[in-house]
């Protein structure tokens, strides 16, 4: 089933600068309406939220940033995409939005790495967040952390360095035309409707300087940190979040449910919705259910899920 795109929703394309980097964001809809910030995940882009924008624009103003190194935001020369970098970027964006007249405290919605980011922001700036939706964004479970760190650190560090070296010598992936990229997206994410795959792929592309087309995101994205943050460090952060939190997980995802591993117990006020027939991109796989649950949660209803 296809879903509406925000073709008739007013949009303002904006940017701000951090240490010489131009970071892009879009403001969809009427700024006088309650605002909601939508944060995409790794190797994704702000246009991934277009269907969500179309569904909610009658009620909300939607703000969709591109993370550094993603979408229409600048890449960092040599790489520089740590969790603290992204947190500082979000803090600056929230200040800019307040200066533009938006409420100083907003509901934040994030997917994957974006879900992790909005949780960490809520822990660091609890007074700036009213509600949090984190979709598969908690971080490593204890089991997955133990599996990753079973390999000695020196080996993980060497592997990471060698991957970066290999990347520096290899040309980034190029597509002869956009249709080739659409086919690539559809092949990687077979659960997507063809129209979803097309929209996501076309908005993830830019013309390559050497000819052809390439993904917009920086090729260094997606490398596993050789020293991941253990649950023993990040769960106490989540315990500091005072606002209501809604966690969403797809039952067919590679990510593990916080209900099964107990991570949900770290929160003061959190609920979990698990979606059948949904993978990591649950907001695409089960769009109608996602929108219904998101809308109920944003309205403060206890009927979400």
Rosetta blueprint (number, residue, H / E / L):
1 X L
2 X L
3 X L
4 X L
5 X L
6 X L
7 X L
8 X L
9 X L
10 X L
11 X E
12 X E
13 X E
14 X E
15 X E
16 X E
17 X E
18 X E
19 X L
20 X L
21 X E
22 X E
23 X E
24 X E
25 X E
26 X E
27 X E
28 X E
29 X L
30 X L
31 X L
32 X L
33 X L
34 X L
35 X E
36 X E
37 X E
38 X E
39 X E
40 X L
41 X L
42 X L
43 X L
44 X L
45 X L
46 X H
47 X H
48 X H
49 X H
50 X H
51 X H
52 X H
53 X H
54 X H
55 X H
56 X H
57 X L
58 X L
59 X L
60 X L
61 X E
62 X E
63 X E
64 X E
65 X E
66 X L
67 X L
68 X L
69 X L
70 X L
71 X L
72 X L
73 X L
74 X L
75 X L
76 X L
77 X L
78 X L
79 X L
80 X L
81 X L
82 X L
83 X H
84 X H
85 X H
86 X H
87 X H
88 X H
89 X H
90 X H
91 X H
92 X H
93 X H
94 X H
95 X H
96 X H
97 X H
98 X H
99 X H
100 X L
101 X L
102 X L
103 X L
104 X L
105 X L
106 X E
107 X E
108 X E
109 X E
110 X E
111 X E
112 X L
113 X H
114 X H
115 X H
116 X H
117 X H
118 X H
119 X H
120 X H
121 X H
122 X H
123 X H
124 X H
125 X L
126 X H
127 X H
128 X H
129 X E
130 X E
131 X E
132 X E
133 X E
134 X E
135 X E
136 X L
137 X L
138 X L
139 X L
140 X L
141 X L
142 X H
143 X H
144 X H
145 X H
146 X H
147 X H
148 X H
149 X H
150 X L
151 X L
152 X L
153 X H
154 X H
155 X H
156 X H
157 X H
158 X H
159 X H
160 X H
161 X H
162 X H
163 X H
164 X H
165 X H
166 X H
167 X H
168 X H
169 X H
170 X L
171 X L
172 X L
173 X L
174 X L
175 X E
176 X L
177 X L
178 X H
179 X H
180 X H
181 X H
182 X H
183 X H
184 X H
185 X H
186 X H
187 X H
188 X H
189 X L
190 X L
191 X L
192 X L
193 X L
194 X H
195 X H
196 X H
197 X H
198 X H
199 X H
200 X H
201 X H
202 X H
203 X L
204 X L
205 X E
206 X E
207 X E
208 X L
209 X L
210 X L
211 X L
212 X L
213 X E
214 X E
215 X E
216 X L
217 X L
218 X L
219 X L
220 X L
221 X L
222 X L
223 X L
224 X L
225 X L
226 X L
227 X L
228 X L
229 X L
230 X L
231 X H
232 X H
233 X H
234 X H
235 X H
236 X H
237 X H
238 X H
239 X L
240 X L
241 X L
242 X L
243 X L
244 X E
245 X E
246 X E
247 X E
248 X E
249 X E
250 X E
251 X L
252 X L
253 X L
254 X L
255 X L
256 X L
257 X L
258 X H
259 X H
260 X H
261 X H
262 X L
263 X H
264 X H
265 X H
266 X H
267 X L
268 X L
269 X L
270 X E
271 X E
272 X E
273 X E
274 X E
275 X E
276 X L
277 X L
278 X L
279 X L
280 X L
281 X L
282 X H
283 X H
284 X H
285 X H
286 X L
287 X H
288 X H
289 X H
290 X H
291 X H
292 X H
293 X H
294 X H
295 X H
296 X H
297 X H
298 X H
299 X L
300 X L
301 X L
302 X L
303 X L
304 X L
305 X L
